[in-house]
Amino acid sequence: MSGPEVVVTGLGLITPAGIGVEENWNRLCSGEATAKTDPALAALDVTFSCRVPDFDVAQLLGKTARRLDRFTQFALIAARQAVTDARLNVDQCDQTRVAVVMGCAVGGQPTLEHQHRRLLEQEPAAVSPLMFPMFLANMAAAQISMDLGVTGPNFVVNTACAAGATAIGQALELLRSGACDIAIAGGCEAAITPLTITAFAQMRALSRRNDDPSGASRPFDADRGGFVMSEGAAVLVLERRSDALARQAPLRASVLGFGATADAHHVTNPHPEGLGAEGAVRVALHEGGISPEQIDHINAHGTGTKLNDLAEGSMLRRVFPHGPSVTGSKGVTGHLLGAAGAVEAAITVLTIQNGSVPPTANLRQRDSQIQLDVVARAPRKQKVNLALSTSFGFGGQNAALVLGAA
């Protein structure tokens, strides 16, 4: 392992599976999908999505909410949850040594579309002067820093659907290098809009099970037909183990390794053999001083698209022939784009802590070309000492995280 050991001391989760860690974990273990018919998409070819339920932003954020796009609202509340979970009083910290690193693929798409409509339908004066401060993706990290009063390294990374995992990896490197003492890291996204849905539908990336939304997201299933758009955020508090022990912080898991690569292959399609993804996984293992056969469990990227699941399945079978358990969280949550990697890292932490692997929703018949031990139908009790979480994005950008018991 390169550098001091880093641990997860706090988690915050907002997804269609619920608001808060407990709600999310219970829904994931139930294996009940969250996709539903979406009235805002009624006129489109794809009429369903996974939205965060019962999100009363006014109650959670008050008047501040009006100045924030939905992706930043999610980020802010998840960060507050994580800091509380870590029993961290930032007022008692050296605030110049607290970093915020977030991943986001799209940013404030709802704000952009709304303001564009105002320009077209009204006049230039109708466009809000707050459009850019609401729309820009960097505001996820900026608003967290302002809310908490922390002034350390602060930035947002965009590696498409690998962004949340990349953010955690960058936070890990900041801690190991000594650039900060605490890192608040994760991902956020809220891009379920008619334009975004239409664009993905035109690419044939989305499932079109309009008559069966709850059965639409089906990672690794023989009858899969695309992913389901989702939204939400996950934030982790990371600290060096020695610092966490010194302040008697709760220890949820260890972050042992991070790997990042590029396919250099295609703008949207993964390398058919998953070679770039394999490189990221092997770098993460090497950085953590872990051999492949030591991995007990994998939270797979598992989008439910034909090409991605085949490429990932081939890669995981090649690297891990001993057959660790695999789960695909997107069967329940849908695909959170830039937040997906952070959400799935958080789920992996909970899997390690609880000794239970959540099932892959809607997996009825595994694709015969995917030779993996994919957990389905019910949670599997399993002691997980070491786990892998994989994330891959458009442009061939790959990220992998190795996590372990604390």
C-alpha positions in Angstrom: 0.0 0.0 0.0 1.3 3.4 -0.9 1.0 5.9 1.9 -1.0 5.9 5.2 -4.1 3.9 5.5 -7.4 5.8 4.8 -10.7 4.9 6.4 -14.3 5.8 5.8 -15.8 7.4 8.9 -19.1 8.8 7.6 -21.7 8.1 4.9 -24.5 10.1 3.4 -26.9 8.7 0.9 -29.8 10.1 -1.2 -31.1 7.9 -3.9 -34.4 6.6 -5.3 -34.0 3.9 -2.7 -34.4 6.4 0.1 -33.0 9.4 2.0 -30.4 8.3 4.5 -28.2 5.2 4.9 -30.7 3.0 6.7 -33.5 3.6 4.1 -31.2 2.9 1.3 -29.8 -0.3 2.8 -33.2 -1.7 3.6 -34.5 -1.1 0.0 -31.4 -2.5 -1.5 -31.7 -5.7 0.5 -35.3 -6.0 -0.5 -34.3 -6.2 -4.1 -37.3 -4.0 -5.0 -36.6 -1.8 -8.0 -37.4 1.9 -7.8 -38.2 2.7 -11.4 -41.7 4.2 -12.0 -43.7 5.9 -14.7 -42.6 9.6 -14.7 -45.3 12.2 -15.6 -42.7 14.6 -16.7 -41.7 12.2 -19.5 -45.2 11.3 -20.6 -44.7 12.6 -24.2 -41.4 10.8 -24.8 -40.4 7.4 -26.2 -39.1 6.5 -22.7 -41.7 7.4 -20.0 -40.1 6.2 -16.7 -37.2 6.9 -14.4 -35.9 6.5 -10.9 -36.5 9.7 -8.9 -35.7 10.4 -5.2 -39.0 10.0 -3.4 -40.4 12.4 -0.8 -37.6 14.9 -1.2 -38.9 18.0 0.7 -36.0 20.3 -0.1 -37.6 23.4 1.5 -37.8 21.5 4.9 -34.2 20.3 4.5 -32.5 23.4 3.2 -35.0 26.3 3.7 -34.7 29.3 1.5 -31.2 28.3 0.4 -32.8 25.6 -1.8 -34.1 28.3 -4.3 -30.6 29.2 -5.2 -29.4 25.6 -5.9 -30.0 23.2 -8.7 -31.3 19.8 -7.7 -27.9 18.1 -8.1 -26.4 20.5 -5.6 -29.3 20.1 -3.2 -28.6 16.4 -3.1 -24.9 17.0 -2.6 -25.4 19.4 0.2 -27.8 17.2 2.2 -25.7 14.0 1.6 -22.6 15.9 2.9 -24.5 17.0 6.0 -25.5 13.4 6.6 -22.0 12.1 6.1 -20.5 14.7 8.5 -23.1 13.9 11.1 -22.5 10.1 10.7 -18.7 10.7 11.1 -19.4 12.6 14.4 -17.3 15.3 12.9 -17.5 18.9 14.3 -15.9 20.9 11.5 -15.8 24.0 13.8 -13.2 22.1 15.9 -11.1 21.1 12.9 -8.4 23.0 11.0 -10.9 24.0 8.3 -8.0 24.8 5.9 -7.2 21.1 6.0 -10.6 19.8 5.0 -11.0 19.0 1.3 -14.2 18.6 -0.7 -14.0 16.4 -3.9 -17.2 15.7 -5.8 -17.9 13.8 -9.0 -20.6 15.0 -11.4 -21.2 14.2 -15.1 -23.9 16.6 -16.2 -24.5 19.4 -13.6 -27.5 21.6 -13.5 -29.3 20.4 -16.6 -32.8 21.3 -15.2 -31.7 24.8 -14.6 -30.2 25.2 -18.1 -33.3 23.9 -19.8 -35.6 26.0 -17.7 -33.7 29.2 -18.4 -33.4 28.4 -22.1 -37.1 28.1 -22.3 -37.5 31.5 -20.6 -35.1 33.0 -23.1 -37.1 31.6 -26.1 -40.6 32.1 -24.7 -40.1 35.5 -23.0 -37.2 37.8 -23.3 -33.5 38.0 -22.3 -34.5 39.9 -19.1 -36.4 36.8 -17.9 -33.2 34.8 -17.7 -32.1 34.5 -14.1 -28.7 36.0 -13.1 -28.3 32.9 -10.9 -28.3 30.6 -13.9 -24.6 30.0 -14.0 -24.1 29.7 -10.2 -26.9 27.1 -10.3 -25.9 25.3 -13.5 -22.1 24.9 -13.1 -21.0 21.4 -11.9 -18.3 22.8 -9.7 -21.0 24.2 -7.4 -21.5 20.8 -5.8 -18.1 21.1 -4.1 -18.3 24.9 -3.7 -21.7 24.9 -1.9 -20.6 22.1 0.4 -17.5 24.1 1.4 -19.6 27.2 2.0 -22.2 25.3 4.0 -19.6 23.7 6.2 -17.1 26.5 6.3 -14.2 24.4 5.1 -11.4 25.9 2.9 -9.1 23.1 1.9 -8.7 21.7 -1.7 -12.1 21.9 -3.4 -13.0 20.7 -6.8 -15.4 18.6 -9.0 -14.2 15.8 -11.3 -16.0 14.7 -14.5 -15.2 11.3 -15.8 -18.8 10.7 -16.9 -20.3 7.7 -15.1 -17.1 7.0 -13.3 -17.0 10.5 -11.7 -18.1 9.5 -8.2 -15.5 6.8 -7.9 -12.9 9.1 -9.4 -13.7 11.7 -6.8 -13.2 9.2 -4.0 -9.9 8.1 -5.6 -8.7 11.7 -5.8 -9.6 12.3 -2.2 -7.6 9.2 -1.2 -4.6 10.6 -3.0 -5.0 14.0 -1.2 -5.0 12.3 2.1 -2.0 10.0 1.3 0.0 13.0 0.1 -0.7 15.1 3.1 -2.6 17.8 1.2 -5.5 17.5 3.7 -6.5 15.8 6.9 -10.1 15.1 6.1 -11.8 14.7 2.7 -15.5 14.9 2.0 -15.9 13.0 -1.2 -18.6 11.6 -3.4 -20.9 12.2 -6.4 -24.2 13.8 -7.3 -26.5 14.0 -10.3 -30.0 15.2 -11.1 -30.3 15.1 -14.9 -33.7 13.5 -15.5 -35.1 16.0 -18.0 -37.0 15.5 -21.3 -33.9 16.6 -23.3 -31.5 14.2 -21.4 -33.9 11.3 -21.6 -34.5 11.9 -25.3 -30.7 12.1 -26.0 -30.0 8.8 -24.3 -33.1 7.2 -25.9 -31.8 8.3 -29.4 -28.5 6.5 -28.6 -30.5 3.3 -27.7 -28.9 3.3 -24.3 -32.2 3.3 -22.3 -34.5 0.5 -21.6 -37.9 0.9 -23.3 -40.0 -1.2 -21.0 -42.7 1.5 -20.6 -45.2 -1.1 -19.7 -43.0 -2.6 -16.9 -40.8 0.2 -15.4 -40.0 -1.8 -12.2 -38.6 -4.6 -14.4 -36.6 -2.4 -16.7 -33.2 -2.2 -14.9 -31.8 -5.7 -15.1 -28.0 -6.0 -14.9 -26.5 -9.1 -16.4 -29.9 -10.5 -17.3 -30.3 -12.3 -20.6 -33.3 -10.0 -21.4 -31.7 -6.7 -20.5 -32.3 -3.8 -22.8 -30.6 -0.7 -21.5 -30.3 1.4 -18.3 -32.8 3.5 -16.4 -32.1 7.1 -15.6 -31.7 8.0 -11.9 -30.7 10.8 -9.6 -29.2 11.3 -6.1 -26.0 11.7 -4.3 -23.5 9.9 -2.0 -20.9 11.4 0.2 -18.2 9.7 2.2 -16.0 11.2 4.9 -12.4 9.9 4.5 -9.6 10.3 7.0 -6.2 8.8 7.7 -6.7 5.9 10.2 -4.4 7.5 12.8 -6.4 10.7 12.8 -9.7 8.9 12.9 -8.6 6.8 15.9 -7.2 9.9 17.6 -10.6 11.6 17.6 -12.4 8.2 18.3 -14.4 8.4 15.1 -16.5 5.5 13.9 -14.7 3.3 11.4 -16.9 1.9 8.6 -14.3 0.6 6.2 -10.9 1.1 4.7 -10.1 2.5 1.2 -7.1 0.5 0.1 -6.6 1.2 -3.6 -7.8 3.3 -6.6 -7.1 2.7 -10.3 -8.0 4.9 -13.3 -7.4 4.3 -17.0 -8.8 5.1 -20.4 -9.9 2.7 -23.1 -8.8 4.9 -26.0 -11.3 3.0 -28.0 -14.7 4.6 -28.6 -16.7 7.7 -27.5 -19.5 5.6 -26.0 -18.9 1.9 -26.4 -16.6 0.1 -24.0 -13.6 -1.9 -25.2 -15.3 -5.2 -26.1 -12.8 -7.2 -24.0 -12.8 -4.6 -21.2 -9.1 -4.1 -21.4 -9.1 -0.5 -20.1 -11.4 -1.6 -17.3 -9.1 -4.4 -16.4 -6.2 -2.0 -16.2 -8.0 0.2 -13.7 -8.9 -2.9 -11.6 -5.3 -4.2 -11.6 -3.9 -0.8 -10.7 -6.3 -0.5 -7.7 -5.3 -4.0 -6.6 -1.7 -3.3 -6.9 -2.0 0.0 -5.1 -3.7 -1.7 -2.2 -1.2 -4.6 -2.1 -4.1 -7.0 -2.8 -4.0 -10.0 -5.1 -7.1 -10.8 -7.2 -7.8 -14.0 -5.3 -8.2 -12.1 -2.1 -11.3 -10.2 -3.3 -14.4 -11.6 -1.7 -17.0 -9.5 -3.4 -17.6 -7.1 -6.4 -20.1 -4.3 -6.7 -20.2 -4.2 -10.5 -20.9 -1.2 -12.7 -23.6 -3.4 -14.3 -25.6 -0.9 -16.3 -28.0 -3.4 -17.9 -26.9 -2.5 -21.4 -25.9 -5.2 -23.8 -22.3 -4.1 -24.5 -21.3 -2.9 -21.0 -22.4 -6.0 -19.2 -20.7 -8.3 -21.6 -17.4 -6.3 -21.5 -17.5 -6.1 -17.7 -18.5 -9.7 -17.3 -15.6 -10.9 -19.5 -13.1 -8.7 -17.7 -14.3 -9.7 -14.2 -14.2 -13.4 -15.1 -10.7 -13.0 -16.5 -9.3 -11.2 -13.5 -11.2 -13.1 -10.8 -11.4 -16.7 -11.9 -12.1 -17.8 -8.3 -15.6 -16.4 -8.7 -16.3 -13.8 -5.9 -19.9 -12.8 -5.3 -21.1 -10.0 -7.6 -24.0 -7.6 -7.2 -25.4 -4.9 -9.5 -27.0 -2.1 -7.4 -28.5 -0.4 -10.5 -31.2 -3.0 -10.6 -32.7 -1.2 -7.6 -31.4 2.3 -7.9 -31.2 2.8 -11.7 -28.2 4.6 -13.1 -27.2 7.7 -11.3 -24.6 8.7 -13.9 -21.9 10.8 -12.2 -23.1 9.8 -8.8 -23.2 6.1 -9.5 -19.6 5.3 -8.5 -20.0 7.1 -5.1 -23.3 5.5 -4.4 -21.9 2.0 -5.2 -18.8 2.6 -3.1 -21.1 3.5 -0.2 -23.1 0.3 -0.8 -19.9 -1.7 -0.8 -18.9 -0.2 2.5 -22.3 -1.2 3.9 -21.9 -4.7 2.4 -18.6 -5.1 4.2 -20.0 -3.8 7.5 -23.2 -5.8 7.5 -21.8 -9.1 6.1 -24.6 -9.3 3.6 -24.6 -8.9 -0.2 -27.7 -7.1 -1.6 -29.4 -9.0 -4.5 -29.4 -7.8 -8.1 -32.9 -6.8 -8.9 -34.7 -8.3 -11.9 -32.1 -10.9 -12.6 -34.2 -13.8 -13.7 -31.9 -15.6 -16.1 -28.2 -14.6 -16.2 -26.8 -14.1 -19.7 -25.0 -17.3 -20.6 -22.0 -15.4 -21.8 -21.6 -13.8 -18.4 -19.9 -16.3 -16.1 -20.2 -14.6 -12.8 -21.6 -15.5 -9.4 -24.3 -12.7 -9.4 -26.4 -12.6 -6.3 -30.1 -12.5 -7.1 -33.6 -12.7 -5.5 -32.4 -12.4 -1.9 -29.5 -11.1 0.1 -26.6 -13.4 0.7 -25.0 -13.6 4.1 -21.2 -13.4 3.5 -18.2 -12.2 5.4 -16.6 -9.7 3.1 -13.0 -8.6 4.1 -12.0 -7.2 0.7 -14.3 -5.9 -2.0 -14.0 -4.1 -5.4 -16.3 -1.4 -6.8 -16.1 -0.7 -10.5 -17.2 2.4 -12.5 -17.0 3.1 -16.2 -17.9 6.2 -18.3 -18.4 7.5 -21.8 -15.1 8.3 -23.4 -13.7 5.0 -22.1 -12.9 6.5 -18.6 -12.6 3.7 -16.0 -12.3 3.8 -12.2 -11.9 1.0 -9.6 -11.9 1.2 -5.8 -10.7 -1.5 -3.5 -12.3 -1.4 0.0 -11.8 -3.5 3.0 -13.0 -4.1 6.6 -12.0 -1.4 9.0 
